[in-house]
Amino acid sequence: HVQLVESGGGLVQAGGSLNLSCGYSGIILSMNTMCWYRQTPGKQRELLAAMSSGGNINYADSVKGRFTISKNNAKHTVYLQMNSLNPEDTAVYYCNVYMNNRNDWGQGTQVTVSS
């Protein structure tokens, strides 16, 4: 079981940037995938970025070129650098780890982009 805690959300103007952090603790297996999702009311949770333990990274088309996922193993933290934000990026952002056929989630952090 992995505990995940997101931080770094907030209010930003369109065109601005935010850097989300996700601290994780617990047992992390050598094979895992760490992801960032977001969700708006009435919509399904959207996968934004995924980083495998092998180093493969994939992005949703909606954020490709604007968002960057990275990880600092020593600090047990995963990041999501978000640039060129627009109001459509307003959502609750969640950190996720998938390993051994199990998903663990953080509590989410609100990102609001004003026009």
One Martini backbone bead per residue (centre of mass of N, CA, C, O) as a GRO file, in nm:
protein
  115
    1HIS     BB    1   0.096   0.036   0.023
    2VAL     BB    2   0.040   0.374  -0.092
    3GLN     BB    3   0.128   0.704  -0.021
    4LEU     BB    4  -0.030   1.014  -0.135
    5VAL     BB    5   0.084   1.368  -0.175
    6GLU     BB    6  -0.038   1.659  -0.282
    7SER     BB    7   0.101   1.965  -0.433
    8GLY     BB    8   0.073   2.310  -0.582
    9GLY     BB    9  -0.179   2.425  -0.603
   10GLY     BB   10  -0.404   2.679  -0.763
   11LEU     BB   11  -0.394   3.012  -0.869
   12VAL     BB   12  -0.391   3.106  -1.221
   13GLN     BB   13  -0.304   3.252  -1.499
   14ALA     BB   14  -0.313   3.270  -1.809
   15GLY     BB   15   0.009   3.139  -1.908
   16GLY     BB   16   0.096   2.999  -1.671
   17SER     BB   17   0.250   2.830  -1.383
   18LEU     BB   18   0.296   2.493  -1.244
   19ASN     BB   19   0.415   2.280  -0.961
   20LEU     BB   20   0.363   1.959  -0.895
   21SER     BB   21   0.343   1.744  -0.608
   22CYS     BB   22   0.438   1.391  -0.506
   23GLY     BB   23   0.435   1.223  -0.220
   24TYR     BB   24   0.586   0.907  -0.130
   25SER     BB   25   0.487   0.604   0.050
   26GLY     BB   26   0.617   0.295   0.089
   27ILE     BB   27   0.588   0.032  -0.123
   28ILE     BB   28   0.814   0.012  -0.400
   29LEU     BB   29   0.836  -0.135  -0.676
   30SER     BB   30   1.037  -0.187  -0.945
   31MET     BB   31   0.751  -0.211  -1.081
   32ASN     BB   32   0.618   0.094  -1.214
   33THR     BB   33   0.356   0.353  -1.234
   34MET     BB   34   0.351   0.704  -1.275
   35CYS     BB   35   0.080   0.945  -1.234
   36TRP     BB   36  -0.133   1.188  -1.395
   37TYR     BB   37  -0.442   1.339  -1.313
   38ARG     BB   38  -0.779   1.457  -1.403
   39GLN     BB   39  -1.080   1.638  -1.273
   40THR     BB   40  -1.412   1.711  -1.356
   41PRO     BB   41  -1.721   1.775  -1.328
   42GLY     BB   42  -1.882   1.500  -1.488
   43LYS     BB   43  -1.603   1.361  -1.538
   44GLN     BB   44  -1.357   1.179  -1.625
   45ARG     BB   45  -1.068   1.063  -1.561
   46GLU     BB   46  -0.756   1.202  -1.676
   47LEU     BB   47  -0.483   1.112  -1.848
   48LEU     BB   48  -0.164   1.281  -1.874
   49ALA     BB   49   0.080   1.115  -1.722
   50ALA     BB   50   0.351   0.868  -1.770
   51MET     BB   51   0.587   0.675  -1.556
   52SER     BB   52   0.810   0.442  -1.573
   53SER     BB   53   1.061   0.258  -1.425
   54GLY     BB   54   1.205   0.245  -1.722
   55GLY     BB   55   1.138   0.560  -1.850
   56ASN     BB   56   0.871   0.579  -1.969
   57ILE     BB   57   0.688   0.837  -2.157
   58ASN     BB   58   0.351   0.978  -2.141
   59TYR     BB   59   0.107   1.179  -2.322
   60ALA     BB   60  -0.139   1.373  -2.361
   61ASP     BB   61  -0.245   1.572  -2.610
   62SER     BB   62  -0.349   1.812  -2.420
   63VAL     BB   63  -0.024   1.835  -2.286
   64LYS     BB   64   0.165   1.827  -2.502
   65GLY     BB   65   0.440   2.056  -2.449
   66ARG     BB   66   0.345   2.162  -2.140
   67PHE     BB   67   0.397   1.898  -1.985
   68THR     BB   68   0.601   1.758  -1.704
   69ILE     BB   69   0.739   1.460  -1.600
   70SER     BB   70   0.887   1.374  -1.278
   71LYS     BB   71   1.163   1.232  -1.069
   72ASN     BB   72   1.263   1.183  -0.714
   73ASN     BB   73   1.380   0.924  -0.540
   74ALA     BB   74   1.518   1.055  -0.291
   75LYS     BB   75   1.234   1.226  -0.235
   76HIS     BB   76   0.974   1.083  -0.309
   77THR     BB   77   0.901   1.241  -0.596
   78VAL     BB   78   0.650   1.377  -0.804
   79TYR     BB   79   0.612   1.569  -1.105
   80LEU     BB   80   0.424   1.863  -1.249
   81GLN     BB   81   0.488   2.055  -1.514
   82MET     BB   82   0.303   2.361  -1.588
   83ASN     BB   83   0.239   2.517  -1.895
   84SER     BB   84   0.039   2.717  -2.056
   85LEU     BB   85  -0.215   2.787  -1.914
   86ASN     BB   86  -0.567   2.716  -1.913
   87PRO     BB   87  -0.896   2.702  -1.829
   88GLU     BB   88  -0.912   2.389  -1.920
   89ASP     BB   89  -0.713   2.305  -1.668
   90THR     BB   90  -0.932   2.302  -1.477
   91ALA     BB   91  -0.879   2.103  -1.175
   92VAL     BB   92  -0.830   1.797  -1.033
   93TYR     BB   93  -0.522   1.665  -0.917
   94TYR     BB   94  -0.371   1.337  -0.958
   95CYS     BB   95  -0.199   1.089  -0.804
   96ASN     BB   96  -0.040   0.780  -0.933
   97VAL     BB   97  -0.002   0.423  -0.862
   98TYR     BB   98   0.113   0.134  -1.051
   99MET     BB   99   0.108  -0.196  -0.898
  100ASN     BB  100   0.031  -0.512  -0.892
  101ASN     BB  101  -0.270  -0.442  -0.984
  102ARG     BB  102  -0.253  -0.149  -0.840
  103ASN     BB  103  -0.421   0.140  -0.714
  104ASP     BB  104  -0.302   0.462  -0.609
  105TRP     BB  105  -0.416   0.762  -0.431
  106GLY     BB  106  -0.462   1.075  -0.395
  107GLN     BB  107  -0.652   1.363  -0.292
  108GLY     BB  108  -0.573   1.613  -0.433
  109THR     BB  109  -0.542   1.917  -0.644
  110GLN     BB  110  -0.623   2.240  -0.704
  111VAL     BB  111  -0.678   2.389  -1.032
  112THR     BB  112  -0.685   2.740  -1.129
  113VAL     BB  113  -0.774   2.912  -1.435
  114SER     BB  114  -0.760   3.232  -1.539
  115SER     BB  115  -0.864   3.475  -1.794
   0.00000   0.00000   0.00000
